[in-house]
Amino acid sequence: MLKKIKVGLIGLGTVGGGVVEILNKHADDFKARAGVDIELVRFADRNPSRFVELGLDPALCTTDPFEVIADPAIDIIIELIGGTGIALEVCKKALESGKHLVTANKAIMATSGHELLKMAEERGLNVRFEASVGGGIPIIGPLKRSLVSNEISQVMGIVNGTTNYILSSMASEGMSYDEALAQAQALGYAEADPSADVEGDDAAAKIAILASIAFNTPLSMDQVSTEGIRTIDAADISYAKDYGYAIKLLALANRTPEGIDMRVHPTMIAKSHPLAHVNGVDNAIYVIGDAVGETMFFGPGAGSGAAASAIVADVIEVARDIDNGRVSIQCSCVDDLAVRDMNKLRTRYYIRMVVKDQPGVLAKTASIFAANRVSIESLIQHTCEDERFAEIAYVTHDAYESDIQAALGEIRSLDIVEQVASLIRVQDL
């Protein structure tokens, strides 16, 4: 007879509903295929109507999450509230109460994850968080286990489906940013307030989690240099195509001699690279190890089914550990690597500016770039609809971020420059 593993589910939104559906549908399969007997025995949500919608027994439901945690019969708590307020209290209380924890909460894991993992380690408990990055893509498990024999030198990828959908729509359908965002909202891919996605905060949380695991060092999202996609214009998409690139919001973490280079920003990548062809709401994460070489993990990065799949997989793994009387390694962040100053980044840059259409403009801007050790590789110039102005798109040779920013500071002060409209880093992969 298999030991019955009892689970409390806190948060019954779309993902929570997906978890209920999967466990109801496949509980018998998990007994046969995974050797675990899992039962959802308690539920909590602030909206009681969800209990009815999901057909749950009212006797098992409550609006108080701490009532679920207090149930002594429960082995595992699934936290799907979201945010870092009461959700963090729930996670801590679950561990303090001797419950194993499964969460999809990227914000918590990117800010307080190391604290939770230490709490779990001290108490002989498991914390699993596969669904916090990449939706249904297995990436945290592979980094912790399958690739543990490697020294990872780079983790990067497209980890936000909303921004990838917007940029893909701008590129394929010629939409403006505002049009693509409105369509993403209409389809449910973007929130009414899309700030966390389009400003890069969601991706910053995810790369902090991945980099912590890949480089065995405690990192948080406030250490990630972050820029979003609000300033990307249809003109930038067009110039990128002319240069042979696609624009993606990339989350990047690299091991360097000066420390961890960790950043999120719009990036031009060559159309020949696999990441350039990841479109719509799909995610892709690219990992380079010294033994395995280059690997890429691809799949749906959003949606109730994808996230619920990862959550249930974590529950199964924890249930196996309980059955076997073991605890997985919780926190392997034994190194303490520095985070490199963004100003030390050295790469190529795309710069688009609107200038007065008059003689001497190119000479003045070129002299400022040269004085700041920035060499221009190529440029394209077009006359604007307002013929008093011209648009110039530059691509530089490799330059330091500090030199680029210093040059642009001087260029913005010129009376012949109407606007420095875009600065996009070019990543040669």
Long-range contacts (C-beta under 8 A, 24 or more apart in sequence): 2-31, 2-35, 2-36, 2-37, 2-323, 3-37, 3-322, 3-323, 4-37, 4-38, 4-39, 5-36, 5-37, 5-38, 5-39, 5-75, 5-76, 5-318, 5-319, 5-322, 5-323, 6-39, 6-41, 6-73, 6-74, 6-75, 6-76, 7-38, 7-39, 7-40, 7-41, 7-74, 7-75, 7-76, 7-77, 7-78, 7-315, 8-40, 8-41, 8-42, 8-43, 8-44, 8-68, 8-69, 8-71, 8-74, 8-76, 8-77, 8-78, 8-99, 9-40, 9-42, 9-43, 9-44, 9-68, 9-78, 9-80, 10-43, 10-44, 10-45, 10-65, 10-68, 10-69, 10-77, 10-78, 10-79, 10-80, 10-81, 10-90, 11-44, 11-45, 11-78, 11-79, 11-80, 11-81, 11-82, 12-43, 12-44, 12-45, 12-47, 12-50, 12-51, 12-54, 12-80, 13-45, 13-50, 13-80, 13-82, 14-304, 15-80, 15-104, 15-131, 15-304, 15-307, 15-308, 15-311, 16-45, 16-50, 16-78, 16-80, 16-308, 17-50, 17-53, 17-54, 17-304, 17-308, 18-304, 18-305, 18-307, 18-308, 18-309, 19-78, 19-80, 19-308, 19-311, 19-312, 20-54, 20-56, 21-308, 22-308, 22-309, 22-312, 23-312, 23-315, 26-312, 30-316, 34-316, 34-319, 34-320, 35-320, 35-323, 36-316, 36-319, 36-320, 36-323, 37-319, 38-315, 38-316, 38-319, 41-71, 41-73, 41-74, 42-67, 42-68, 42-71, 42-74, 43-68, 44-68, 65-90, 66-90, 66-93, 69-93, 69-94, 69-97, 69-99, 70-97, 74-99, 75-99, 75-100, 75-319, 75-322, 76-100, 76-101, 76-102, 76-315, 76-318, 76-319, 76-322, 77-101, 77-102, 78-102, 78-103, 78-311, 78-315, 79-103, 79-104, 79-105, 80-104, 80-105, 80-311, 81-105, 82-107, 83-107, 84-108, 84-111, 84-112, 88-112, 91-116, 92-116, 92-119, 95-119, 95-120, 95-123, 95-125, 95-127, 98-123, 98-125, 99-125, 100-125, 100-126, 100-127, 100-128, 100-318, 100-321, 100-322, 101-125, 101-126, 101-127, 101-128, 102-127, 102-128, 102-129, 102-311, 102-314, 102-315, 102-318, 103-127, 103-128, 103-129, 103-131, 103-132, 104-129, 104-131, 104-132, 104-307, 104-310, 104-311, 105-129, 105-132, 106-132, 106-133, 106-202, 106-205, 106-206, 106-209, 107-205, 107-221, 109-205, 109-209, 110-204, 110-205, 110-206, 110-208, 110-209, 110-220, 110-221, 111-205, 111-220, 111-221, 111-222, 113-209, 113-212, 114-212, 114-218, 114-220, 114-331, 114-333, 117-330, 117-331, 118-330, 118-331, 120-327, 120-330, 121-327, 121-330, 121-331, 124-327, 125-327, 125-330, 126-317, 126-318, 126-321, 126-327, 126-328, 126-330, 127-330, 128-314, 128-315, 128-317, 128-318, 129-209, 129-314, 130-310, 130-311, 130-313, 130-314, 131-307, 131-308, 131-310, 131-311, 131-314, 132-206, 132-209, 133-159, 133-206, 133-209, 133-210, 133-285, 134-159, 134-206, 134-283, 134-285, 134-297, 134-299, 134-301, 134-310, 135-161, 135-283, 135-299, 135-300, 135-301, 135-302, 135-303, 135-306, 135-307, 135-310, 136-299, 136-300, 136-301, 136-303, 136-305, 136-306, 136-307, 136-309, 136-310, 137-283, 137-285, 137-297, 137-298, 137-299, 137-300, 137-301, 137-306, 137-310, 138-297, 138-310, 138-313, 139-210, 139-285, 139-297, 140-209, 140-210, 140-213, 141-317, 142-287, 142-297, 143-210, 143-213, 143-214, 143-287, 144-213, 144-329, 144-332, 147-287, 147-289, 147-292, 147-295, 149-291, 150-289, 150-290, 150-291, 150-292, 151-255, 151-289, 151-290, 152-214, 152-215, 152-255, 152-287, 152-288, 152-289, 153-254, 153-255, 153-288, 153-289, 153-290, 154-252, 154-253, 154-254, 154-255, 154-286, 154-287, 154-288, 155-207, 155-210, 155-211, 155-214, 155-252, 155-253, 155-285, 155-286, 155-287, 155-288, 156-207, 156-250, 156-251, 156-252, 156-253, 156-254, 156-275, 156-285, 156-286, 157-250, 157-251, 157-275, 157-283, 157-284, 157-285, 157-286, 157-296, 157-297, 158-248, 158-249, 158-250, 158-251, 158-275, 158-278, 158-282, 158-283, 158-284, 158-285, 158-301, 159-202, 159-203, 159-206, 159-207, 159-251, 159-283, 159-285, 159-301, 160-197, 160-200, 160-202, 160-203, 160-206, 160-249, 160-251, 160-283, 160-301, 161-189, 161-280, 161-281, 161-282, 161-283, 161-300, 161-301, 161-302, 162-189, 162-190, 162-191, 162-194, 162-197, 162-198, 162-202, 162-281, 162-302, 163-197, 163-198, 163-200, 163-203, 163-228, 163-229, 163-249, 164-248, 164-249, 164-278, 164-279, 164-280, 164-281, 164-282, 164-283, 164-301, 165-189, 165-190, 165-280, 165-281, 166-190, 166-198, 166-229, 167-229, 167-232, 167-237, 167-247, 167-248, 167-249, 167-266, 168-279, 168-280, 170-232, 170-234, 170-237, 171-237, 171-241, 171-246, 171-247, 172-279, 174-234, 175-234, 176-233, 176-234, 177-229, 177-230, 177-232, 177-233, 177-234, 189-281, 189-302, 198-228, 198-229, 198-230, 199-226, 199-228, 199-230, 200-226, 200-227, 200-228, 200-229, 200-249, 200-264, 200-265, 201-226, 203-249, 203-251, 203-264, 204-251, 204-264, 206-251, 207-251, 207-252, 207-253, 207-262, 207-264, 208-262, 210-251, 210-253, 210-285, 211-253, 211-260, 211-262, 212-333, 213-332, 214-253, 214-287, 215-253, 215-255, 215-260, 215-335, 215-337, 216-332, 216-333, 216-334, 216-335, 217-260, 217-333, 217-335, 217-336, 217-337, 218-333, 218-336, 219-260, 219-262, 219-339, 223-262, 223-339, 224-251, 224-262, 224-263, 224-264, 225-262, 225-263, 225-264, 225-265, 225-342, 226-263, 226-264, 226-265, 227-264, 227-265, 227-266, 228-266, 229-266, 231-421, 231-422, 232-266, 232-422, 232-424, 233-352, 233-421, 233-422, 235-352, 235-391, 235-393, 235-421, 235-422, 236-350, 236-352, 236-422, 236-424, 239-350, 239-352, 239-380, 239-393, 240-268, 240-350, 240-424, 242-380, 243-268, 243-350, 243-378, 243-395, 244-270, 244-271, 245-269, 245-270, 245-271, 245-276, 245-426, 246-271, 246-276, 246-277, 247-424, 248-275, 248-276, 248-278, 250-275, 250-427, 252-427, 255-337, 256-340, 258-338, 258-340, 258-344, 259-337, 259-338, 259-339, 259-340, 260-337, 260-338, 260-339, 260-340, 261-340, 261-345, 262-339, 262-340, 263-342, 263-345, 265-424, 265-425, 266-424, 266-425, 267-424, 267-425, 267-426, 267-427, 268-350, 268-424, 268-425, 268-426, 268-427, 269-426, 269-427, 269-429, 270-428, 270-429, 273-429, 275-429, 286-429, 342-401, 343-400, 343-401, 343-402, 343-405, 344-400, 344-401, 344-402, 345-400, 345-401, 345-425, 346-398, 346-399, 346-400, 346-401, 347-398, 347-399, 347-401, 347-425, 347-426, 347-427, 347-428, 348-377, 348-395, 348-396, 348-397, 348-398, 348-399, 348-425, 348-426, 348-428, 349-394, 349-395, 349-396, 349-399, 349-404, 349-423, 349-424, 349-425, 349-426, 350-393, 350-394, 350-395, 350-422, 350-423, 350-424, 350-425, 350-426, 351-393, 351-394, 351-395, 351-396, 351-404, 351-408, 351-420, 351-422, 351-423, 351-424, 352-391, 352-392, 352-393, 352-394, 352-420, 352-421, 352-422, 353-391, 353-392, 353-394, 353-411, 353-417, 353-418, 353-419, 353-420, 353-421, 354-384, 354-389, 354-390, 354-391, 354-417, 354-418, 354-419, 354-421, 355-389, 355-390, 355-391, 355-392, 355-416, 355-417, 355-418, 356-388, 356-389, 356-390, 356-416, 356-417, 356-418, 357-383, 357-384, 357-387, 357-388, 357-389, 357-390, 358-416, 360-416, 361-390, 361-392, 361-416, 362-392, 364-414, 364-416, 365-392, 365-411, 365-414, 365-417, 368-407, 368-410, 368-411, 368-414, 369-396, 369-407, 371-407, 372-403, 372-404, 372-406, 372-407, 372-410, 373-399, 373-400, 373-403, 374-399, 374-403, 374-404, 374-407, 375-399, 389-418, 391-421, 395-426
